[in-house]
Amino acid sequence: MGEREHEHVRVAVVGSGFGGLGAAVRLRREGVTDFVVLERASSVGGTWRDNSYPGCRCDVPSHLYSFSFAPHPDWPRTFSGQEHIRAYLEHVTDVFRLRPHIRFDSEVKRMSWNTERLCWDIETSGGNLSADLVVSATGPLSDPKVPDIPGLESFPGKVFHSARWDHDYDLRGKRVAMVGTGASAAQIVPSIQPDVSRLTLFQRTAPWVMPRMDRAISGAERWMHRQLPFTSQIRRGLLWGIRELQVQAFTKHPGQLGLVEDLARRNMARSIKDPALRAKLTPDYRIGCKRILLSSDYYPALAQPNVDVVTSGLAEVRGSTLVAADGSEAEVDAIVFGTGFHVTDMPIADRVVGADGRTLAETWKGGMEALRGASAAGFPNWMTVIGPNTGLGNSSMILMIESQLNYLADYVRQLDVLGRRVALDARPDAVRAWNHRVQERMKRTVWNTGGCTSWYLDASGRNTTIWPGTTGEFRRATRRVDLAEYDVLRAPVAEKTQKKAAKKAGVDA
C-alpha cells in the first residue's frame, strides 16, 4: 500500500463487470497500457458474480449477450445461466491479459477532481492513487436496495437480498417469504418452491410474463460456430435485427403491444386455472411499461398448493409475523428480498467530487443526466459506462456498452491530439440539450405512458435510465466526441512557471 501511495496512472477504471472489462480491452486496443481496474471484490464479474441465487440466468440470448470482439461459440444454452456468463467474463479477462491491471479488494472510497493538476485523486480501500481519466463502470445493478420495513431489525429468522444470497442457509422445509416480483423473483420462486414448506410471495405489482424459449444448444451447432465463425455472427445479427424491429412499439406506438399482451395472457392461462389467482396475477398496465419477464416455470410454481400470493406490499414485521399493507399476515422463517437496486441513486455518485466541490449525487439531485450517457458537466475527464438513459427494455446491454467504448476510445484520441495536461469538461448547455432531446422522445414511450411505476423512473417520476431509441441510433450518436460539446481545460503552466521563478529569485509571489 505504501508503494502505491502516490501512484499516478493515465486511466482508472472502476468495476470489473462487462463495462469495466470492456473498457480495459478497448484501452489496450488503443495502445493505452498505463491503466488500472479498481475492483471492490476479490474476483471479476460484476453483477454476474454478485447474483448467484438459485435459477439466476440472463433474459437476453447468449450469442447477443457477449462482446462482439470476443465471440463465444460454446454457449451451452440459448439463454445462459449465471455460472456460464461469469465463466465467460473470467475467460475474457485471461484472453486479453487483463489481470495484471486489476486491483482486487480496492473499493473506491472517494474520487476528487484536482483542479491544479487536472487529474483525479482517488482513495481506495487498497491505497491511494491519481489518474488523468476515470471510467466509472460500477453499473446500475451493483448495490442492492432493501426497503425500510418497520420491525425488520427484530425479525428472528434469516434475511437476505437476492444479490447477496446466503448459500450456507438451507431453505428446505422452511417457511419463506419472497418480497418482490421482478426478474430475480421470477427465477427464485420456481427454484425454491419444491423444497420449502411454505412460500409466500408479496406482490405489489403483477408482472407481465412471457415464456422463455430456452433450449440446449446442440453439439453440432457449437461445432459449426467453432469451425465457421461467420455462422455465429449471422446468429448474433439475426437476434439483434429482430430486437431492433421491436423498438418502434416500445418507443413510438405502445398501442401495438396489445397483441403481445394477448400472448402473455394465454401464457398465464395455460398454467393458472384458478380464476381468483389469475385475477391476482393479471397486470393493470400496458405490457413493456415495466420489465417483461421471461419464464416458463414461474406461473406453474405459483399454482402449487404450498404457495400463497399476497397482492400487497410488505408493510410491517412483528417478530416472525409479516404483515402486508392489506392487513394479511404470514408466519415465516426467512425473508428473501428481490427488491432491486439503487439505479437512479447510485451510491458511487456520493463518492465523486467534481470541480466545484460538489458530489455527483448533489449535481444529480434533480435527476441524473449526462452528455451521450457518458459525461457530466463539472466532472472533467470522468466518464460513466451504462450512464443515464443508456438502459434498454428489449435488447442486450452489451450493445450499448460497446457503443460507449467507442466514445471512450475517441475521447482518449482527442486528449492525445490536444496534448498533455489537458482535460475535457462537458458543457452544461450541451448536457441540457442532449437530455432535453432524450426526455422529449421519452414522452411517448411505453415506459412513460404505460400506466405503471417502475425502477426506470426516479423519485420525481422522470425516466433517467432507458434509451428511447434503437441501439443503432445510439451507436451513431456515440461514434465520436464532438469537441464543441466540451470545454477544453489546460493546466496553469504559465502561472506555475512564474511562481517558481519568483521563488527562485527570492521574491514573494
Salt bridges, closest charged atoms under 4 A:
GLU7 OE2 - ARG103 NH2 2.79
GLU30 OE2 - ARG26 NE 3.78
GLU30 OE1 - ARG413 NE 3.08
GLU39 OE2 - ARG49 NH1 3.27
ASP50 OD1 - ARG49 NE 2.95
ASP50 OD2 - ARG164 NH1 3.98
ASP59 OD2 - ARG291 NH2 2.65
ASP74 OD1 - ARG226 NH1 2.42
GLU83 OE2 - HIS84 ND1 3.72
GLU90 OE1 - ARG99 NH2 2.46
ASP94 OD1 - ARG99 NE 2.54
GLU107 OE1 - LYS109 NZ 3.61
GLU107 OE2 - ARG351 NH1 2.95
GLU116 OE2 - LYS496 NZ 3.84
ASP121 OD1 - ARG117 NH1 3.43
ASP132 OD1 - HIS8 NE2 2.89
ASP143 OD1 - ARG40 NH1 3.31
ASP166 OD2 - LYS158 NZ 2.70
ASP170 OD2 - ARG172 NH2 2.79
ASP214 OD2 - ARG77 NE 2.96
GLU221 OE2 - ARG215 NH2 2.92
GLU221 OE2 - ARG235 NH1 3.25
GLU261 OE1 - ARG265 NH2 3.63
GLU261 OE2 - ARG286 NE 2.83
ASP262 OD1 - ARG265 NH1 3.45
ASP297 OD2 - ARG57 NH2 3.47
ASP308 OD1 - ARG198 NH2 2.92
GLU316 OE1 - ARG318 NH2 3.25
GLU329 OE2 - ARG318 NH1 3.63
ASP333 OD1 - ARG175 NH2 2.87
ASP345 OD2 - HIS342 ND1 3.04
ASP356 OD2 - ARG358 NE 3.07
GLU402 OE2 - ARG236 NH2 3.97
ASP410 OD1 - ARG413 NH1 3.27
ASP416 OD1 - ARG10 NH2 2.28
ASP429 OD1 - ARG427 NE 3.31
GLU440 OE2 - LYS443 NZ 2.79
GLU473 OE2 - ARG441 NH2 3.14
GLU485 OE2 - ARG372 NH2 2.79
ASP487 OD1 - ARG427 NH1 2.87
GLU495 OE2 - LYS499 NZ 3.55
